[in-house]
Amino acid sequence: MTPKLAPAPRDLGPWTYTMRLATILTLNDRRHWRTTAPIKKHIRGLSKAHAFTLRIPRQEFIIIGTLFHPPTLRYRDADNAMATVKPIIDGIQDAGIVLDDDARHVTFAAPLFGKPTSYPWWSVKVTISTREPVDYAAYIEPPPPRVRVPRGPAAQCGDPGGASRHRRAGERPCAECRAADTARKKAARAAKARP
């Protein structure tokens, strides 16, 4: 027989859990519903499992905050992540934390994007609170400034090491490096084409 766990007191919180997702849903998705339905089901089930393991007692009202850590440094609109927040909230309601996920029982802060992960998956930090919304400003590092590529003619570097070295430095690749990259790509394609 498994021992019963003592319920957590009602005045504790906020509760936090982190989910790993291979992909997220965005409001800009133009995919067919058959392709998005399994993703929604997976996110909802994962959220339910994480929320259930926290043993949060039933609450009358909760505030949900989400912090997304993307796998890349690309800039994203925060409101597009609402398509992923919906199944997360549904999973929390499925775990029995609130009676319903309507406006009388659940409210949520706008989704935020934090520092990118160094892994090929999304990390989503979900915070459930019964009090004031969680101040995520302490968790978020501002994104690095956008690097502007100079529009003028590129300087010759004298080292045809490849255009990627220039891009990492935020420079426009010189003609020698572009030519070296093109020659390398042609040689790789020719080697692949040989039987």
TORKOL-4160 file (C-alpha; in steps of 0.2 Angstrom, whole numbers, padded with zeros to 4 digits, m for minus):
195
<pt num="1" X="0000" Y="0000" Z="0000"/>
<pt num="2" X="0007" Y="0017" Z="m0005"/>
<pt num="3" X="0007" Y="0030" Z="0009"/>
<pt num="4" X="m0004" Y="0045" Z="0007"/>
<pt num="5" X="0004" Y="0062" Z="0004"/>
<pt num="6" X="m0001" Y="0076" Z="0016"/>
<pt num="7" X="m0009" Y="0090" Z="0006"/>
<pt num="8" X="0001" Y="0106" Z="0005"/>
<pt num="9" X="m0006" Y="0121" Z="0014"/>
<pt num="10" X="m0017" Y="0133" Z="0004"/>
<pt num="11" X="m0006" Y="0148" Z="0007"/>
<pt num="12" X="0010" Y="0142" Z="m0001"/>
<pt num="13" X="0015" Y="0147" Z="m0018"/>
<pt num="14" X="0020" Y="0152" Z="m0031"/>
<pt num="15" X="0022" Y="0134" Z="m0039"/>
<pt num="16" X="0034" Y="0132" Z="m0054"/>
<pt num="17" X="0038" Y="0119" Z="m0066"/>
<pt num="18" X="0048" Y="0118" Z="m0082"/>
<pt num="19" X="0043" Y="0109" Z="m0098"/>
<pt num="20" X="0054" Y="0104" Z="m0113"/>
<pt num="21" X="0045" Y="0105" Z="m0129"/>
<pt num="22" X="0051" Y="0100" Z="m0146"/>
<pt num="23" X="0041" Y="0114" Z="m0155"/>
<pt num="24" X="0028" Y="0127" Z="m0149"/>
<pt num="25" X="0012" Y="0133" Z="m0157"/>
<pt num="26" X="0010" Y="0150" Z="m0163"/>
<pt num="27" X="m0004" Y="0161" Z="m0169"/>
<pt num="28" X="0005" Y="0163" Z="m0186"/>
<pt num="29" X="0004" Y="0144" Z="m0189"/>
<pt num="30" X="m0006" Y="0140" Z="m0205"/>
<pt num="31" X="m0005" Y="0121" Z="m0202"/>
<pt num="32" X="m0020" Y="0109" Z="m0204"/>
<pt num="33" X="m0029" Y="0105" Z="m0188"/>
<pt num="34" X="m0024" Y="0087" Z="m0189"/>
<pt num="35" X="m0006" Y="0091" Z="m0188"/>
<pt num="36" X="m0008" Y="0103" Z="m0173"/>
<pt num="37" X="m0020" Y="0092" Z="m0163"/>
<pt num="38" X="m0007" Y="0080" Z="m0158"/>
<pt num="39" X="0005" Y="0094" Z="m0152"/>
<pt num="40" X="m0009" Y="0102" Z="m0142"/>
<pt num="41" X="m0013" Y="0085" Z="m0134"/>
<pt num="42" X="0005" Y="0082" Z="m0130"/>
<pt num="43" X="0007" Y="0100" Z="m0122"/>
<pt num="44" X="m0009" Y="0098" Z="m0112"/>
<pt num="45" X="m0004" Y="0081" Z="m0106"/>
<pt num="46" X="0013" Y="0086" Z="m0101"/>
<pt num="47" X="0006" Y="0102" Z="m0092"/>
<pt num="48" X="m0006" Y="0091" Z="m0083"/>
<pt num="49" X="0007" Y="0079" Z="m0077"/>
<pt num="50" X="0019" Y="0092" Z="m0071"/>
<pt num="51" X="0005" Y="0102" Z="m0062"/>
<pt num="52" X="m0001" Y="0085" Z="m0054"/>
<pt num="53" X="0016" Y="0081" Z="m0047"/>
<pt num="54" X="0017" Y="0098" Z="m0038"/>
<pt num="55" X="0002" Y="0092" Z="m0027"/>
<pt num="56" X="m0006" Y="0110" Z="m0028"/>
<pt num="57" X="m0023" Y="0110" Z="m0018"/>
<pt num="58" X="m0038" Y="0116" Z="m0027"/>
<pt num="59" X="m0039" Y="0135" Z="m0028"/>
<pt num="60" X="m0053" Y="0147" Z="m0031"/>
<pt num="61" X="m0042" Y="0158" Z="m0042"/>
<pt num="62" X="m0025" Y="0157" Z="m0050"/>
<pt num="63" X="m0013" Y="0168" Z="m0060"/>
<pt num="64" X="m0002" Y="0159" Z="m0073"/>
<pt num="65" X="0014" Y="0166" Z="m0080"/>
<pt num="66" X="0024" Y="0158" Z="m0094"/>
<pt num="67" X="0042" Y="0161" Z="m0098"/>
<pt num="68" X="0048" Y="0154" Z="m0115"/>
<pt num="69" X="0067" Y="0150" Z="m0118"/>
<pt num="70" X="0069" Y="0147" Z="m0137"/>
<pt num="71" X="0082" Y="0136" Z="m0145"/>
<pt num="72" X="0088" Y="0150" Z="m0156"/>
<pt num="73" X="0092" Y="0168" Z="m0154"/>
<pt num="74" X="0079" Y="0173" Z="m0167"/>
<pt num="75" X="0067" Y="0188" Z="m0162"/>
<pt num="76" X="0049" Y="0183" Z="m0159"/>
<pt num="77" X="0032" Y="0191" Z="m0155"/>
<pt num="78" X="0027" Y="0187" Z="m0137"/>
<pt num="79" X="0008" Y="0187" Z="m0142"/>
<pt num="80" X="0011" Y="0173" Z="m0154"/>
<pt num="81" X="0015" Y="0161" Z="m0140"/>
<pt num="82" X="m0003" Y="0162" Z="m0134"/>
<pt num="83" X="m0007" Y="0146" Z="m0145"/>
<pt num="84" X="0004" Y="0136" Z="m0133"/>
<pt num="85" X="m0002" Y="0145" Z="m0117"/>
<pt num="86" X="m0020" Y="0138" Z="m0120"/>
<pt num="87" X="m0015" Y="0120" Z="m0119"/>
<pt num="88" X="m0004" Y="0123" Z="m0104"/>
<pt num="89" X="m0019" Y="0131" Z="m0095"/>
<pt num="90" X="m0031" Y="0117" Z="m0100"/>
<pt num="91" X="m0018" Y="0105" Z="m0093"/>
<pt num="92" X="m0018" Y="0114" Z="m0077"/>
<pt num="93" X="m0037" Y="0113" Z="m0076"/>
<pt num="94" X="m0036" Y="0095" Z="m0080"/>
<pt num="95" X="m0025" Y="0092" Z="m0065"/>
<pt num="96" X="m0039" Y="0098" Z="m0054"/>
<pt num="97" X="m0031" Y="0114" Z="m0048"/>
<pt num="98" X="m0045" Y="0125" Z="m0052"/>
<pt num="99" X="m0064" Y="0121" Z="m0056"/>
<pt num="100" X="m0064" Y="0128" Z="m0073"/>
<pt num="101" X="m0052" Y="0139" Z="m0084"/>
<pt num="102" X="m0064" Y="0153" Z="m0087"/>
<pt num="103" X="m0060" Y="0171" Z="m0082"/>
<pt num="104" X="m0068" Y="0169" Z="m0064"/>
<pt num="105" X="m0055" Y="0156" Z="m0060"/>
<pt num="106" X="m0039" Y="0159" Z="m0071"/>
<pt num="107" X="m0030" Y="0174" Z="m0077"/>
<pt num="108" X="m0013" Y="0174" Z="m0085"/>
<pt num="109" X="0001" Y="0186" Z="m0088"/>
<pt num="110" X="0007" Y="0189" Z="m0106"/>
<pt num="111" X="0020" Y="0176" Z="m0112"/>
<pt num="112" X="0038" Y="0182" Z="m0111"/>
<pt num="113" X="0053" Y="0176" Z="m0120"/>
<pt num="114" X="0069" Y="0174" Z="m0110"/>
<pt num="115" X="0087" Y="0169" Z="m0114"/>
<pt num="116" X="0089" Y="0156" Z="m0127"/>
<pt num="117" X="0094" Y="0138" Z="m0122"/>
<pt num="118" X="0109" Y="0130" Z="m0129"/>
<pt num="119" X="0099" Y="0114" Z="m0133"/>
<pt num="120" X="0088" Y="0110" Z="m0148"/>
<pt num="121" X="0072" Y="0111" Z="m0138"/>
<pt num="122" X="0061" Y="0124" Z="m0130"/>
<pt num="123" X="0061" Y="0127" Z="m0112"/>
<pt num="124" X="0044" Y="0133" Z="m0105"/>
<pt num="125" X="0044" Y="0139" Z="m0087"/>
<pt num="126" X="0026" Y="0139" Z="m0080"/>
<pt num="127" X="0022" Y="0148" Z="m0063"/>
<pt num="128" X="0006" Y="0146" Z="m0054"/>
<pt num="129" X="0002" Y="0159" Z="m0041"/>
<pt num="130" X="m0013" Y="0164" Z="m0030"/>
<pt num="131" X="m0007" Y="0181" Z="m0027"/>
<pt num="132" X="0000" Y="0195" Z="m0038"/>
<pt num="133" X="0007" Y="0191" Z="m0055"/>
<pt num="134" X="0025" Y="0185" Z="m0054"/>
<pt num="135" X="0038" Y="0199" Z="m0058"/>
<pt num="136" X="0048" Y="0190" Z="m0072"/>
<pt num="137" X="0059" Y="0205" Z="m0074"/>
<pt num="138" X="0071" Y="0197" Z="m0062"/>
<pt num="139" X="0072" Y="0181" Z="m0073"/>
<pt num="140" X="0074" Y="0189" Z="m0090"/>
<pt num="141" X="0090" Y="0195" Z="m0098"/>
<pt num="142" X="0088" Y="0208" Z="m0112"/>
<pt num="143" X="0091" Y="0201" Z="m0129"/>
<pt num="144" X="0107" Y="0206" Z="m0137"/>
<pt num="145" X="0107" Y="0221" Z="m0148"/>
<pt num="146" X="0104" Y="0217" Z="m0166"/>
<pt num="147" X="0119" Y="0217" Z="m0177"/>
<pt num="148" X="0118" Y="0228" Z="m0192"/>
<pt num="149" X="0128" Y="0222" Z="m0207"/>
<pt num="150" X="0137" Y="0236" Z="m0216"/>
<pt num="151" X="0130" Y="0240" Z="m0233"/>
<pt num="152" X="0146" Y="0247" Z="m0240"/>
<pt num="153" X="0159" Y="0237" Z="m0250"/>
<pt num="154" X="0166" Y="0223" Z="m0239"/>
<pt num="155" X="0185" Y="0225" Z="m0235"/>
<pt num="156" X="0197" Y="0211" Z="m0240"/>
<pt num="157" X="0202" Y="0201" Z="m0225"/>
<pt num="158" X="0217" Y="0192" Z="m0234"/>
<pt num="159" X="0212" Y="0176" Z="m0225"/>
<pt num="160" X="0199" Y="0166" Z="m0235"/>
<pt num="161" X="0194" Y="0156" Z="m0220"/>
<pt num="162" X="0175" Y="0157" Z="m0225"/>
<pt num="163" X="0161" Y="0168" Z="m0224"/>
<pt num="164" X="0154" Y="0161" Z="m0208"/>
<pt num="165" X="0169" Y="0169" Z="m0198"/>
<pt num="166" X="0163" Y="0186" Z="m0204"/>
<pt num="167" X="0145" Y="0183" Z="m0200"/>
<pt num="168" X="0149" Y="0178" Z="m0182"/>
<pt num="169" X="0159" Y="0194" Z="m0181"/>
<pt num="170" X="0144" Y="0204" Z="m0188"/>
<pt num="171" X="0153" Y="0209" Z="m0203"/>
<pt num="172" X="0148" Y="0207" Z="m0222"/>
<pt num="173" X="0159" Y="0193" Z="m0229"/>
<pt num="174" X="0173" Y="0198" Z="m0241"/>
<pt num="175" X="0174" Y="0193" Z="m0259"/>
<pt num="176" X="0188" Y="0180" Z="m0256"/>
<pt num="177" X="0179" Y="0172" Z="m0242"/>
<pt num="178" X="0163" Y="0171" Z="m0252"/>
<pt num="179" X="0172" Y="0163" Z="m0266"/>
<pt num="180" X="0181" Y="0151" Z="m0255"/>
<pt num="181" X="0164" Y="0145" Z="m0248"/>
<pt num="182" X="0157" Y="0143" Z="m0265"/>
<pt num="183" X="0171" Y="0132" Z="m0270"/>
<pt num="184" X="0170" Y="0122" Z="m0255"/>
<pt num="185" X="0151" Y="0119" Z="m0258"/>
<pt num="186" X="0154" Y="0114" Z="m0276"/>
<pt num="187" X="0168" Y="0102" Z="m0271"/>
<pt num="188" X="0156" Y="0094" Z="m0258"/>
<pt num="189" X="0142" Y="0092" Z="m0271"/>
<pt num="190" X="0154" Y="0085" Z="m0283"/>
<pt num="191" X="0160" Y="0072" Z="m0271"/>
<pt num="192" X="0142" Y="0067" Z="m0266"/>
<pt num="193" X="0137" Y="0065" Z="m0284"/>
<pt num="194" X="0152" Y="0053" Z="m0287"/>
<pt num="195" X="0146" Y="0034" Z="m0285"/>
